[in-house]
Structure formats: C-alpha cells, structure tokens
Amino acid sequence: MGMPVIELEKNDEIPKLSRNYTVFRFIGGNLISFFGDQIYLIAIPLIVLAITGSPLSMGIAAALERLPVLLQPITGILSDRFNRKNLLLLCDFGRSLIVGLIGGLFIMEQLEMWQLYSGALLIGLLSQIYNTSQFASVPSLVRRKDLHVVNSINTGIFNTAVLIAPGLGGIIISLYNPGYALLVNSLSFLISFLAILSITITISPLKKDKRNVVGDIKEGFQFVINTKPILFTNLAMLASAFGTTLFLTMMVFHLKDTIQLTTNQIGWLLSIGGIGAICGALVTNFLRKRFSYQRILFLASFAGGTSIVLFSFANTYEALVLLNAMGTVAAAMMNPCIVTIRQTLTPDYLLGRVQATSRFMTGILLPFAAFLAGITAGVFGTNTTILIGGVIACIASFGYLHISLTRVE
C-alpha cells in the first residue's frame, strides 16, 4: 500500500479530454458513489426519527459523522505519501460494509443508537480520507487546461445523483423501510470500488526527506496561509459551512416532523433540487469566461444563504422546492471554482495536504454546528435553527470579496 507509483512526467502525454477514458471511468465511479450518498442522506434521519424521534439524536449522529474532519491534516499526509488508488479502494470497501451492516440491522429491528453512532463516525472518517485522495488524484488524470472543465463535470454528475437518487430513495423507503435504502447505498460503494479498481492513478515522485508527521502538516498549513486566495476562500467557507450545517442537519427532520411532508415528497423535493444543481454546474463554465472567481463566489454564496433564510419561513411545498433548488444552484456554482483555485495554485506533491488543510480549516466547526443544530431545534424549533443558519451563510459571503481573489485567473 505504501509503494508510490511513478507519474507521467509530461502533462502533454495525457490525452485530450474527449479521449481521456481513464478520467471518465473515474468520474463514473464517483457518480455511483454520489448516488448512494444521496440515498444515505435521506435514510439516516428517517432511521433516527423512527428509533428516537429526537432532534438531539439527529444532531449527535451528524456531529459524529463530521467529527473526523479534525483529522484532515493526517488524511492529507496519507494522500501525499501513499498510493491514492489503494486509499480510495479501502474507503469504498469499508463504507460498503458499514452501511450494509447498519441497513441490515435496521431491517431486522436490531439496530441500536450506539451502533448507528459508531457507524456514522467510521463512515465520516473513511469519507474524509476518500474525499482528500479523490481531490488529489484528479490533476494527474487530466491536462491542466482541462482541470476546471473536469471539476465542473464532476460537480455536474454529483448533482445528477442529487436529481435522481433522493426520489428513488423516497420510493424505496415508502415501499419498504430506510434499511433497504442503505443496502442500495452499500451496493453503490461496491460498484464504485470496482470502477476505481479498473484504472491507474498516478502521483508525483515523493520527496525523500526525514521530515516527521508534524513537519508534513506544518508544510501544508504554511502553504495555505501564504497562498492568500486559498486562505481567504477557506475562511469564508468556514463561516458559510457552519451556517449551512445548521440547515442541512435539520432539513429532512424539518420537512418530515415540522412541515409534515411524506417520505415521497421529501425525496422528490431533494431530487428536483438536483435539476438546479446541474444547471449551476453547467452555468459556472459560462460565467467563468466573463466574470472573476471573486464575483461568482460572492454572488453564489449570498444567494445560497438567502435561500436558506427564506426556506425557514416557507410552508408550501412549491416554495420549499423552489428555495431548495435555488440553494443547490448556488452551491454547484461555487464548488468547481473553489476546487480549481486550490488545484491550480498547489504543486502536485502538496495537493493532498493542501486539500486536507483546507477541509480542516473549513470544517473544524462542523461537528459543533451539527450538535448545536440538534440542541437549538429541540429548544426553539427547526424553523429558527434553519433561519440562524441562513443568516450566518449570508454574512459569510462577504469574505469572498477579499482582494486576493481578483488576481486568480
């Protein structure tokens, strides 16, 4: 597992995008994995609701799943010093096994909350390793000039999963129960495992030095701090992610328990949001030709925060669908921009650590935000919790106006 593979030394040896079948297999594996993730997101809150009926329990489960973000600096070292393909395979296999066990136990009515909490923590850890390794793998698979397009495609196929999977998950859950939806999620990780197994992922030759773990982590942090566009997008995302987590932790719970939507309605609401997300991923390439990263990030972030604020007041199905779609458009516009900024400004041998450091900086408060969402919803209700999250997200958007982002091409 620790033996690095040799990278193609010349970027022009990589085929042009239309003939780059390796990257499309890689993206295809992501699509299947994303598909399962969306089913997981609707199934877990419904399982918690069925077992406990408690917003606090949902907050604890979400907090545990996000807790491994605190280990991001370590996952960056793993991604830079070990075979990234092996890491991706390990994470897919592990998540397939754990999610399948949770689903099976719930179907047999044997699932206890401590088991769900433990599973959420392990899934969160494997997902952190997977996401960092995936991010660091992309630049070695494509030509530099194709990087933004590939990131946009990756975001687009993620949002295709958002379009299809929740509706399907809602149907499965309404016909059977959330446990069967998790079995589908488990299968999706297994298919992703096979897709990754079929390709070659290369990395740069590693520097042969005697730095220890602390030295590796320090190098990643120093690069991020000294690279102002990455630093200030991270700081803006730190506040934005805090507010968004208050919303996302309680969203399904809010729709089911407060608004009294059916499982099918929740599934289709999330799926329709996927249409907006696909549009957002497609439009970002068009906007990038005419506007700076700074302007795109600010406007998209402010629009996303506004959609959350309005979501907290909405009580009709049509309004909830529209506002959710507005938020997914905004998020899909931002993601390719932020990912491309990091990948473009970072040398290959630091990609894992810079991504891990960035995710650590932007996600360090997420476990607390998820737990706080459970407490706030229990005391003040889900509407107030979502409103607070939206206000925080709106304020955070002004962080993208930092002058350093005007110089990023």
Secondary structure, DSSP 4 states (H G I P E B T S, - for coil): --PPPPPPS-GGGSPPGGG-HHHHHHHHHHHHHHHHHHHHHHHHHHHHHHHT--HHHHHHHHHHHHGGGGGHHHHHHHHHHS-HHHHHHHHHHHHHHHHHHHHHHHHTT---HHHHHHHHHHHHHHHHHHHHHHHHHGGGTS-GGGHHHHHHHHHHHHHHHHHHHHHHHHHHHHHS-HHHHHHHHHHHHHHHHHHHHTS----PPPP-----HHHHHHHHHHHHHHSHHHHHHHHHHHHHHHHHHHHHHHHHHIIIIIS---HHHHHHHHHHHHHHHHHHHHHHHHHHTTS-HHHHHHHHHHHHHHHHHHHHH--SHHHHHHHHHHHHHHHHHHHHHHHHHHHHHS-GGGHHHHHHHHHHHHHTTHHHHHHHHHHHHHHH-HHHHHHHHHHHHHHHGGGGG-GGGGG--
